[in-house]
């Protein structure tokens, strides 16, 4: 199970309670910053915007590709290690608004991680250092370090040991 904190709501579905859970002006500011960053071609500027205005932890040389969509309500719950690539049009969520409850959870993405395009990462997930997430994956549970995962539902395609062996056998990567 993902590491999320659950909050019960009464009456209308939890999205109707959204501004009781997060200030309206915070969402407006976050939306403007995220939309500007989605189209910014300058990676260092994008990372600075995320650190400065969204209070995210973003490691050095991390690359957020064009159109990455961060959680507009709780981006401060997202952390990304150094030298990681977040692929085109990936969505990273730290919240879920459901009918009778909403859930919040930190998203921790390690260092030297590769996340393929059009991936969705759900709240409460940790992606370990050196992991590779295939394009189009729904990351609904933790990803162990060094693994290659993909699909919907997500599954481990190669373990860290299998990935290490494949890398050693790859003539392109030999020195």
Buried (B, 14 or more C-beta within 10 A) or exposed (E): EBBBEEBEBEEEBBEEBBEEBBEEEBBEBBEEBBEEBBEBEEEEEBBBBBEEBBEBBBBEBBBBBEBBBBBBBBBBBBBBBBBBBBBBBBBBBBBBBEEEBBBBBBBBBBBBBBBBBBBBBBBBBBBBBBBBBBBBBBBBBBBBBBBBBBEEEBEBBBEBEBBEEEEEEEEEEEE
